[in-house]
Amino acid sequence: MNSAEDGMTGFVRACLLGGLSLGLMSCQSAAPPVETANVPAPVVRAEVKAPAPEVQQVAAPAAHPGEAVYKQACAMCHDNPEGTRAPAKDTLKQMGLQFISYALTQGKMKDIGATLTADQRGQ
């Protein structure tokens, strides 16, 4: 025999041995069953949720007591500060009642203040 035949014979032997090994491994039986303890299934409890709270409508905030007086006597100028050079409503909100009362009774706004009652000026 020459070396080519020896190589071929070795290859055939290896294939036969590999096939035989695979065949024997497939003949093995499955792994024995594992015993499990008789444990009762866990109890699943349904959660009872409280119903969602009802959404209650909230009343719109009441208008400021001085809002009507402002609309009647002040808004014409103070809602248009660019045209009248009067302080804007937001600026008036930052001023103290005493300062506004002074402007209505003794200051630049006394002509408008004269048309208002003391109660209206205090709002």
Stockholm file with secondary structure:
# STOCKHOLM 1.0

chainA/1-123         MNSAEDGMTGFVRACLLGGLSLGLMSCQSAAPPVETANVPAPVVRAEVKAPAPEVQQVAAPAAHPGEAVYKQACAMCHDNPEGTRAPAKDTLKQMGLQFISYALTQGKMKDIGATLTADQRGQ
#=GR chainA/1-123 SS CCHHHHHHHHHHHHHHHHHHHHHHHHTSCCCCCCCCCCCCCCCCCCCCCCCCCCCCCCCCCCCCTTHHHIIIIIHHHHTCHHHHCCCCHHHHHHSCHHHHHHHHHTSTTHHHHTTSCHHHHHC
#=GC SS_cons         CCHHHHHHHHHHHHHHHHHHHHHHHHTSCCCCCCCCCCCCCCCCCCCCCCCCCCCCCCCCCCCCTTHHHIIIIIHHHHTCHHHHCCCCHHHHHHSCHHHHHHHHHTSTTHHHHTTSCHHHHHC
//
